[in-house]
Amino acid sequence: NSDLFDISMEDIESLDEEIRRQLVIRFDPTDNFNIELIHRCHKKYSYIRFENRYDIPFTDSLLESKLVVCDYYGSTHLEALMLGKPFVMFDGVKM
Protein backbone atom coordinates (compact mmCIF):
# COMPACT_ATOMS: atom_id res chain seq x y z
CA ASN A 1 0.00 0.00 0.00
CA SER A 2 0.99 3.65 -0.23
CA ASP A 3 1.98 3.85 3.46
CA LEU A 4 4.40 0.97 3.01
CA PHE A 5 5.85 2.70 -0.05
CA ASP A 6 6.43 5.89 1.95
CA ILE A 7 8.09 3.96 4.79
CA SER A 8 10.30 2.12 2.30
CA MET A 9 11.34 5.37 0.62
CA GLU A 10 12.21 6.89 4.00
CA ASP A 11 14.41 3.87 4.68
CA ILE A 12 16.06 4.12 1.26
CA GLU A 13 16.75 7.84 1.73
CA SER A 14 18.54 7.09 5.00
CA LEU A 15 21.08 4.84 3.24
CA ASP A 16 24.50 6.04 2.17
CA GLU A 17 24.48 7.22 -1.46
CA GLU A 18 26.90 4.50 -2.57
CA ILE A 19 24.61 1.83 -1.15
CA ARG A 20 21.53 3.44 -2.73
CA ARG A 21 23.22 3.28 -6.14
CA GLN A 22 23.66 -0.49 -5.76
CA LEU A 23 20.01 -1.01 -4.84
CA VAL A 24 17.89 -3.22 -7.08
CA ILE A 25 14.16 -3.50 -6.50
CA ARG A 26 12.50 -6.65 -7.81
CA PHE A 27 8.81 -6.48 -8.65
CA ASP A 28 6.01 -8.47 -10.20
CA PRO A 29 5.14 -6.77 -13.53
CA THR A 30 1.63 -8.26 -13.50
CA ASP A 31 0.71 -6.31 -10.36
CA ASN A 32 -0.80 -2.99 -11.45
CA PHE A 33 -0.21 -1.49 -8.01
CA ASN A 34 3.51 -2.25 -8.33
CA ILE A 35 3.64 -0.57 -11.74
CA GLU A 36 2.19 2.62 -10.23
CA LEU A 37 4.74 2.53 -7.40
CA ILE A 38 7.60 1.91 -9.82
CA HIS A 39 6.70 4.99 -11.84
CA ARG A 40 6.41 7.04 -8.66
CA CYS A 41 9.70 5.73 -7.31
CA HIS A 42 11.61 6.13 -10.57
CA LYS A 43 10.40 9.69 -10.93
CA LYS A 44 11.81 10.60 -7.52
CA TYR A 45 14.82 8.23 -7.45
CA SER A 46 16.08 7.73 -11.00
CA TYR A 47 19.20 5.91 -9.78
CA ILE A 48 17.26 2.91 -8.45
CA ARG A 49 17.36 -0.08 -10.76
CA PHE A 50 14.37 -2.34 -11.17
CA GLU A 51 14.22 -5.95 -12.25
CA ASN A 52 11.16 -8.04 -12.86
CA ARG A 53 10.48 -11.72 -12.62
CA TYR A 54 10.37 -12.14 -16.39
CA ASP A 55 13.85 -10.75 -17.00
CA ILE A 56 15.90 -12.53 -14.34
CA PRO A 57 15.08 -15.82 -12.59
CA PHE A 58 14.45 -15.36 -8.89
CA THR A 59 17.16 -17.76 -7.75
CA ASP A 60 19.76 -16.01 -9.91
CA SER A 61 18.75 -12.67 -8.42
CA LEU A 62 18.84 -14.05 -4.89
CA LEU A 63 22.28 -15.61 -5.39
CA GLU A 64 23.66 -12.24 -6.55
CA SER A 65 22.18 -10.35 -3.60
CA LYS A 66 24.28 -9.12 -0.71
CA LEU A 67 21.20 -8.39 1.42
CA VAL A 68 17.58 -9.35 0.81
CA VAL A 69 14.88 -6.97 2.01
CA CYS A 70 11.36 -8.40 2.26
CA ASP A 71 8.20 -6.34 2.66
CA TYR A 72 5.75 -9.17 3.28
CA TYR A 73 5.69 -12.64 4.80
CA GLY A 74 6.06 -14.83 1.74
CA SER A 75 8.72 -17.43 1.08
CA THR A 76 11.47 -15.02 0.00
CA HIS A 77 13.01 -14.72 3.45
CA LEU A 78 13.02 -18.50 3.85
CA GLU A 79 14.73 -18.94 0.49
CA ALA A 80 17.32 -16.32 1.45
CA LEU A 81 17.90 -18.15 4.73
CA MET A 82 18.39 -21.47 2.91
CA LEU A 83 20.99 -19.86 0.63
CA GLY A 84 22.80 -18.22 3.53
CA LYS A 85 21.83 -14.70 2.43
CA PRO A 86 21.15 -12.11 5.13
CA PHE A 87 17.68 -10.62 5.05
CA VAL A 88 15.64 -7.87 6.67
CA MET A 89 11.87 -8.09 7.07
CA PHE A 90 9.70 -4.96 7.03
CA ASP A 91 6.10 -5.40 8.04
CA GLY A 92 4.95 -1.88 7.23
CA VAL A 93 4.17 -0.95 10.83
CA LYS A 94 5.49 2.44 11.97
CA MET A 95 7.19 2.29 15.33
N, CA, C and O atoms as a GROMACS GRO file, in nm:
protein
  380
    1ASN      N    1   0.083  -0.119   0.000
    1ASN     CA    2   0.000   0.000   0.000
    1ASN      C    3   0.087   0.125   0.000
    1ASN      O    4   0.209   0.116   0.012
    2SER      N    5   0.026   0.238  -0.013
    2SER     CA    6   0.099   0.365  -0.023
    2SER      C    7   0.179   0.396   0.103
    2SER      O    8   0.288   0.451   0.094
    3ASP      N    9   0.125   0.361   0.221
    3ASP     CA   10   0.198   0.385   0.346
    3ASP      C   11   0.327   0.306   0.350
    3ASP      O   12   0.431   0.357   0.392
    4LEU      N   13   0.321   0.180   0.305
    4LEU     CA   14   0.440   0.097   0.301
    4LEU      C   15   0.542   0.155   0.205
    4LEU      O   16   0.662   0.154   0.232
    5PHE      N   17   0.495   0.206   0.091
    5PHE     CA   18   0.585   0.270  -0.005
    5PHE      C   19   0.656   0.388   0.059
    5PHE      O   20   0.778   0.403   0.043
    6ASP      N   21   0.583   0.472   0.130
    6ASP     CA   22   0.643   0.589   0.194
    6ASP      C   23   0.745   0.549   0.301
    6ASP      O   24   0.851   0.611   0.312
    7ILE      N   25   0.714   0.445   0.379
    7ILE     CA   26   0.809   0.396   0.479
    7ILE      C   27   0.934   0.345   0.410
    7ILE      O   28   1.045   0.375   0.453
    8SER      N   29   0.916   0.268   0.304
    8SER     CA   30   1.030   0.212   0.230
    8SER      C   31   1.117   0.324   0.173
    8SER      O   32   1.240   0.314   0.178
    9MET      N   33   1.056   0.427   0.119
    9MET     CA   34   1.134   0.537   0.062
    9MET      C   35   1.211   0.612   0.171
    9MET      O   36   1.323   0.656   0.148
   10GLU      N   37   1.150   0.627   0.288
   10GLU     CA   38   1.221   0.689   0.400
   10GLU      C   39   1.344   0.607   0.436
   10GLU      O   40   1.452   0.661   0.461
   11ASP      N   41   1.328   0.476   0.437
   11ASP     CA   42   1.441   0.387   0.468
   11ASP      C   43   1.549   0.398   0.361
   11ASP      O   44   1.668   0.401   0.394
   12ILE      N   45   1.510   0.402   0.236
   12ILE     CA   46   1.606   0.412   0.126
   12ILE      C   47   1.682   0.544   0.134
   12ILE      O   48   1.804   0.548   0.115
   13GLU      N   49   1.610   0.652   0.163
   13GLU     CA   50   1.675   0.784   0.173
   13GLU      C   51   1.778   0.789   0.286
   13GLU      O   52   1.873   0.868   0.279
   14SER      N   53   1.761   0.706   0.388
   14SER     CA   54   1.854   0.709   0.500
   14SER      C   55   1.984   0.633   0.471
   14SER      O   56   2.079   0.641   0.548
   15LEU      N   57   1.988   0.559   0.360
   15LEU     CA   58   2.108   0.484   0.324
   15LEU      C   59   2.214   0.576   0.265
   15LEU      O   60   2.184   0.681   0.209
   16ASP      N   61   2.339   0.535   0.280
   16ASP     CA   62   2.450   0.604   0.217
   16ASP      C   63   2.430   0.604   0.065
   16ASP      O   64   2.378   0.507   0.010
   17GLU      N   65   2.471   0.711  -0.002
   17GLU     CA   66   2.448   0.722  -0.146
   17GLU      C   67   2.509   0.606  -0.224
   17GLU      O   68   2.448   0.558  -0.320
   18GLU      N   69   2.626   0.562  -0.185
   18GLU     CA   70   2.690   0.450  -0.257
   18GLU      C   71   2.606   0.323  -0.248
   18GLU      O   72   2.594   0.248  -0.345
   19ILE      N   73   2.548   0.300  -0.133
   19ILE     CA   74   2.461   0.183  -0.115
   19ILE      C   75   2.333   0.200  -0.196
   19ILE      O   76   2.287   0.105  -0.259
   20ARG      N   77   2.275   0.319  -0.194
   20ARG     CA   78   2.153   0.344  -0.273
   20ARG      C   79   2.176   0.315  -0.421
   20ARG      O   80   2.087   0.263  -0.488
   21ARG      N   81   2.293   0.348  -0.472
   21ARG     CA   82   2.322   0.328  -0.614
   21ARG      C   83   2.337   0.181  -0.650
   21ARG      O   84   2.333   0.146  -0.768
   22GLN      N   85   2.355   0.095  -0.551
   22GLN     CA   86   2.366  -0.049  -0.576
   22GLN      C   87   2.231  -0.120  -0.559
   22GLN      O   88   2.219  -0.239  -0.586
   23LEU      N   89   2.132  -0.045  -0.515
   23LEU     CA   90   2.002  -0.101  -0.484
   23LEU      C   91   1.930  -0.148  -0.610
   23LEU      O   92   1.925  -0.078  -0.711
   24VAL      N   93   1.874  -0.268  -0.601
   24VAL     CA   94   1.789  -0.322  -0.708
   24VAL      C   95   1.658  -0.362  -0.644
   24VAL      O   96   1.656  -0.435  -0.545
   25ILE      N   97   1.549  -0.314  -0.700
   25ILE     CA   98   1.416  -0.350  -0.650
   25ILE      C   99   1.354  -0.448  -0.748
   25ILE      O  100   1.345  -0.420  -0.868
   26ARG      N  101   1.311  -0.561  -0.697
   26ARG     CA  102   1.250  -0.665  -0.781
   26ARG      C  103   1.098  -0.655  -0.763
   26ARG      O  104   1.049  -0.639  -0.651
   27PHE      N  105   1.026  -0.664  -0.872
   27PHE     CA  106   0.881  -0.648  -0.865
   27PHE      C  107   0.812  -0.748  -0.957
   27PHE      O  108   0.875  -0.809  -1.043
   28ASP      N  109   0.684  -0.762  -0.937
   28ASP     CA  110   0.601  -0.847  -1.020
   28ASP      C  111   0.532  -0.757  -1.123
   28ASP      O  112   0.446  -0.677  -1.086
   29PRO      N  113   0.569  -0.767  -1.252
   29PRO     CA  114   0.514  -0.677  -1.353
   29PRO      C  115   0.365  -0.697  -1.381
   29PRO      O  116   0.305  -0.616  -1.451
   30THR      N  117   0.306  -0.804  -1.328
   30THR     CA  118   0.162  -0.826  -1.350
   30THR      C  119   0.078  -0.756  -1.244
   30THR      O  120  -0.045  -0.753  -1.255
   31ASP      N  121   0.142  -0.699  -1.143
   31ASP     CA  122   0.071  -0.631  -1.036
   31ASP      C  123   0.060  -0.483  -1.070
   31ASP      O  124   0.159  -0.410  -1.066
   32ASN      N  125  -0.060  -0.438  -1.104
   32ASN     CA  126  -0.080  -0.299  -1.145
   32ASN      C  127  -0.041  -0.200  -1.037
   32ASN      O  128   0.006  -0.090  -1.067
   33PHE      N  129  -0.060  -0.237  -0.910
   33PHE     CA  130  -0.021  -0.149  -0.801
   33PHE      C  131   0.130  -0.129  -0.802
   33PHE      O  132   0.178  -0.017  -0.782
   34ASN      N  133   0.206  -0.236  -0.825
   34ASN     CA  134   0.351  -0.225  -0.832
   34ASN      C  135   0.394  -0.133  -0.945
   34ASN      O  136   0.488  -0.054  -0.928
   35ILE      N  137   0.329  -0.141  -1.059
   35ILE     CA  138   0.364  -0.057  -1.174
   35ILE      C  139   0.349   0.091  -1.136
   35ILE      O  140   0.435   0.173  -1.168
   36GLU      N  141   0.241   0.124  -1.067
   36GLU     CA  142   0.219   0.262  -1.023
   36GLU      C  143   0.331   0.307  -0.928
   36GLU      O  144   0.382   0.418  -0.939
   37LEU      N  145   0.368   0.220  -0.835
   37LEU     CA  146   0.475   0.253  -0.740
   37LEU      C  147   0.610   0.267  -0.810
   37LEU      O  148   0.690   0.353  -0.774
   38ILE      N  149   0.634   0.184  -0.908
   38ILE     CA  150   0.760   0.191  -0.982
   38ILE      C  151   0.773   0.326  -1.051
   38ILE      O  152   0.878   0.390  -1.045
   39HIS      N  153   0.667   0.369  -1.117
   39HIS     CA  154   0.670   0.499  -1.184
   39HIS      C  155   0.694   0.612  -1.083
   39HIS      O  156   0.772   0.704  -1.107
   40ARG      N  157   0.626   0.603  -0.970
   40ARG     CA  158   0.641   0.704  -0.865
   40ARG      C  159   0.784   0.704  -0.810
   40ARG      O  160   0.844   0.810  -0.790
   41CYS      N  161   0.836   0.587  -0.786
   41CYS     CA  162   0.970   0.573  -0.731
   41CYS      C  163   1.076   0.619  -0.832
   41CYS      O  164   1.168   0.692  -0.796
   42HIS      N  165   1.061   0.577  -0.956
   42HIS     CA  166   1.161   0.613  -1.057
   42HIS      C  167   1.163   0.763  -1.084
   42HIS      O  168   1.268   0.821  -1.113
   43LYS      N  169   1.048   0.825  -1.073
   43LYS     CA  170   1.039   0.969  -1.093
   43LYS      C  171   1.120   1.044  -0.986
   43LYS      O  172   1.186   1.143  -1.015
   44LYS      N  173   1.114   0.995  -0.863
   44LYS     CA  174   1.181   1.060  -0.752
   44LYS      C  175   1.325   1.012  -0.735
   44LYS      O  176   1.412   1.088  -0.693
   45TYR      N  177   1.350   0.884  -0.766
   45TYR     CA  178   1.482   0.823  -0.745
   45TYR      C  179   1.527   0.754  -0.873
   45TYR      O  180   1.519   0.631  -0.884
   46SER      N  181   1.574   0.829  -0.969
   46SER     CA  182   1.608   0.773  -1.100
   46SER      C  183   1.725   0.677  -1.095
   46SER      O  184   1.744   0.600  -1.189
   47TYR      N  185   1.804   0.679  -0.988
   47TYR     CA  186   1.920   0.591  -0.978
   47TYR      C  187   1.884   0.448  -0.938
   47TYR      O  188   1.967   0.358  -0.953
   48ILE      N  189   1.764   0.425  -0.887
   48ILE     CA  190   1.726   0.291  -0.845
   48ILE      C  191   1.699   0.205  -0.968
   48ILE      O  192   1.628   0.245  -1.060
   49ARG      N  193   1.759   0.086  -0.966
   49ARG     CA  194   1.736  -0.008  -1.076
   49ARG      C  195   1.623  -0.103  -1.038
   49ARG      O  196   1.606  -0.139  -0.922
   50PHE      N  197   1.547  -0.142  -1.138
   50PHE     CA  198   1.437  -0.234  -1.117
   50PHE      C  199   1.460  -0.360  -1.200
   50PHE      O  200   1.514  -0.352  -1.310
   51GLU      N  201   1.421  -0.472  -1.147
   51GLU     CA  202   1.422  -0.595  -1.225
   51GLU      C  203   1.287  -0.661  -1.204
   51GLU      O  204   1.226  -0.646  -1.098
   52ASN      N  205   1.243  -0.734  -1.304
   52ASN     CA  206   1.116  -0.804  -1.286
   52ASN      C  207   1.135  -0.953  -1.306
   52ASN      O  208   1.237  -0.999  -1.357
   53ARG      N  209   1.036  -1.026  -1.265
   53ARG     CA  210   1.048  -1.172  -1.262
   53ARG      C  211   1.058  -1.234  -1.401
   53ARG      O  212   1.096  -1.350  -1.412
   54TYR      N  213   1.027  -1.160  -1.505
   54TYR     CA  214   1.037  -1.214  -1.639
   54TYR      C  215   1.177  -1.198  -1.697
   54TYR      O  216   1.216  -1.273  -1.786
   55ASP      N  217   1.252  -1.101  -1.646
   55ASP     CA  218   1.385  -1.075  -1.700
   55ASP      C  219   1.493  -1.163  -1.637
   55ASP      O  220   1.582  -1.211  -1.706
   56ILE      N  221   1.486  -1.183  -1.507
   56ILE     CA  222   1.590  -1.254  -1.434
   56ILE      C  223   1.524  -1.356  -1.341
   56ILE      O  224   1.436  -1.321  -1.262
   57PRO      N  225   1.566  -1.482  -1.350
   57PRO     CA  226   1.508  -1.582  -1.259
   57PRO      C  227   1.534  -1.544  -1.114
   57PRO      O  228   1.640  -1.490  -1.080
   58PHE      N  229   1.437  -1.574  -1.029
   58PHE     CA  230   1.445  -1.536  -0.889
   58PHE      C  231   1.570  -1.590  -0.820
   58PHE      O  232   1.639  -1.516  -0.750
   59THR      N  233   1.600  -1.717  -0.841
   59THR     CA  234   1.716  -1.776  -0.775
   59THR      C  235   1.844  -1.707  -0.816
   59THR      O  236   1.932  -1.684  -0.733
   60ASP      N  237   1.858  -1.673  -0.944
   60ASP     CA  238   1.976  -1.600  -0.990
   60ASP      C  239   1.988  -1.466  -0.919
   60ASP      O  240   2.096  -1.426  -0.875
   61SER      N  241   1.876  -1.397  -0.909
   61SER     CA  242   1.875  -1.267  -0.842
   61SER      C  243   1.912  -1.282  -0.695
   61SER      O  244   1.991  -1.203  -0.642
   62LEU      N  245   1.857  -1.382  -0.630
   62LEU     CA  246   1.884  -1.405  -0.489
   62LEU      C  247   2.031  -1.440  -0.466
   62LEU      O  248   2.093  -1.392  -0.371
   63LEU      N  249   2.087  -1.523  -0.553
   63LEU     CA  250   2.228  -1.561  -0.539
   63LEU      C  251   2.322  -1.442  -0.554
   63LEU      O  252   2.429  -1.440  -0.493
   64GLU      N  253   2.283  -1.343  -0.634
   64GLU     CA  254   2.366  -1.224  -0.655
   64GLU      C  255   2.350  -1.120  -0.545
   64GLU      O  256   2.429  -1.026  -0.536
   65SER      N  257   2.249  -1.135  -0.463
   65SER     CA  258   2.218  -1.035  -0.360
   65SER      C  259   2.315  -1.040  -0.244
   65SER      O  260   2.361  -1.147  -0.204
   66LYS      N  261   2.347  -0.922  -0.192
   66LYS     CA  262   2.428  -0.912  -0.071
   66LYS      C  263   2.338  -0.907   0.052
   66LYS      O  264   2.375  -0.954   0.159
   67LEU      N  265   2.219  -0.850   0.035
   67LEU     CA  266   2.120  -0.839   0.142
   67LEU      C  267   1.983  -0.844   0.076
   67LEU      O  268   1.959  -0.777  -0.025
   68VAL      N  269   1.894  -0.922   0.133
   68VAL     CA  270   1.759  -0.935   0.080
   68VAL      C  271   1.664  -0.861   0.176
   68VAL      O  272   1.666  -0.886   0.296
   69VAL      N  273   1.584  -0.772   0.121
   69VAL     CA  274   1.488  -0.697   0.201
   69VAL      C  275   1.349  -0.742   0.159
   69VAL      O  276   1.313  -0.732   0.041
   70CYS      N  277   1.271  -0.790   0.254
   70CYS     CA  278   1.136  -0.840   0.226
   70CYS      C  279   1.033  -0.746   0.287
   70CYS      O  280   1.052  -0.694   0.397
   71ASP      N  281   0.924  -0.724   0.214
   71ASP     CA  282   0.820  -0.634   0.266
   71ASP      C  283   0.689  -0.707   0.293
   71ASP      O  284   0.586  -0.643   0.316
   72TYR      N  285   0.692  -0.839   0.289
   72TYR     CA  286   0.574  -0.917   0.328
   72TYR      C  287   0.620  -1.058   0.364
   72TYR      O  288   0.730  -1.099   0.328
   73TYR      N  289   0.535  -1.129   0.433
   73TYR     CA  290   0.569  -1.264   0.480
   73TYR      C  291   0.533  -1.368   0.374
   73TYR      O  292   0.431  -1.436   0.384
   74GLY      N  293   0.618  -1.378   0.274
   74GLY     CA  294   0.606  -1.483   0.174
   74GLY      C  295   0.716  -1.584   0.199
   74GLY      O  296   0.755  -1.608   0.314
   75SER      N  297   0.765  -1.644   0.092
   75SER     CA  298   0.872  -1.743   0.108
   75SER      C  299   1.010  -1.685   0.081
   75SER      O  300   1.110  -1.755   0.101
   76THR      N  301   1.018  -1.560   0.038
   76THR     CA  302   1.147  -1.502   0.000
   76THR      C  303   1.248  -1.508   0.114
   76THR      O  304   1.363  -1.546   0.092
   77HIS      N  305   1.206  -1.471   0.233
   77HIS     CA  306   1.301  -1.472   0.345
   77HIS      C  307   1.348  -1.613   0.378
   77HIS      O  308   1.462  -1.632   0.421
   78LEU      N  309   1.262  -1.712   0.360
   78LEU     CA  310   1.302  -1.850   0.385
   78LEU      C  311   1.403  -1.898   0.280
   78LEU      O  312   1.498  -1.969   0.311
   79GLU      N  313   1.380  -1.858   0.155
   79GLU     CA  314   1.473  -1.894   0.049
   79GLU      C  315   1.608  -1.827   0.071
   79GLU      O  316   1.712  -1.889   0.048
   80ALA      N  317   1.608  -1.702   0.115
   80ALA     CA  318   1.732  -1.632   0.145
   80ALA      C  319   1.805  -1.705   0.258
   80ALA      O  320   1.927  -1.724   0.252
   81LEU      N  321   1.733  -1.743   0.360
   81LEU     CA  322   1.790  -1.815   0.473
   81LEU      C  323   1.855  -1.947   0.427
   81LEU      O  324   1.965  -1.980   0.470
   82MET      N  325   1.786  -2.020   0.341
   82MET     CA  326   1.839  -2.147   0.291
   82MET      C  327   1.966  -2.129   0.210
   82MET      O  328   2.052  -2.217   0.207
   83LEU      N  329   1.980  -2.013   0.144
   83LEU     CA  330   2.099  -1.986   0.063
   83LEU      C  331   2.207  -1.912   0.141
   83LEU      O  332   2.311  -1.877   0.086
   84GLY      N  333   2.181  -1.889   0.269
   84GLY     CA  334   2.280  -1.822   0.353
   84GLY      C  335   2.290  -1.673   0.327
   84GLY      O  336   2.392  -1.611   0.358
   85LYS      N  337   2.185  -1.614   0.271
   85LYS     CA  338   2.183  -1.470   0.243
   85LYS      C  339   2.118  -1.397   0.360
   85LYS      O  340   2.012  -1.438   0.408
   86PRO      N  341   2.180  -1.288   0.406
   86PRO     CA  342   2.116  -1.211   0.513
   86PRO      C  343   1.990  -1.143   0.459
   86PRO      O  344   1.982  -1.106   0.342
   87PHE      N  345   1.892  -1.128   0.546
   87PHE     CA  346   1.768  -1.062   0.505
   87PHE      C  347   1.714  -0.974   0.616
   87PHE      O  348   1.743  -0.994   0.733
   88VAL      N  349   1.634  -0.877   0.575
   88VAL     CA  350   1.564  -0.788   0.667
   88VAL      C  351   1.416  -0.795   0.630
   88VAL      O  352   1.381  -0.796   0.512
   89MET      N  353   1.331  -0.801   0.731
   89MET     CA  354   1.187  -0.809   0.707
   89MET      C  355   1.121  -0.681   0.756
   89MET      O  356   1.133  -0.645   0.873
   90PHE      N  357   1.051  -0.613   0.666
   90PHE     CA  358   0.970  -0.496   0.703
   90PHE      C  359   0.825  -0.538   0.699
   90PHE      O  360   0.780  -0.601   0.603
   91ASP      N  361   0.751  -0.503   0.803
   91ASP     CA  362   0.610  -0.540   0.804
   91ASP      C  363   0.518  -0.422   0.780
   91ASP      O  364   0.396  -0.437   0.782
   92GLY      N  365   0.576  -0.305   0.756
   92GLY     CA  366   0.495  -0.188   0.723
   92GLY      C  367   0.435  -0.118   0.842
   92GLY      O  368   0.353  -0.027   0.825
   93VAL      N  369   0.472  -0.156   0.963
   93VAL     CA  370   0.417  -0.094   1.083
   93VAL      C  371   0.514   0.014   1.131
   93VAL      O  372   0.633  -0.013   1.152
   94LYS      N  373   0.463   0.135   1.146
   94LYS     CA  374   0.549   0.244   1.197
   94LYS      C  375   0.566   0.226   1.347
   94LYS      O  376   0.471   0.197   1.419
   95MET      N  377   0.689   0.243   1.391
   95MET     CA  378   0.719   0.229   1.533
   95MET      C  379   0.722   0.367   1.598
   95MET      O  380   0.746   0.378   1.718
   0.00000   0.00000   0.00000
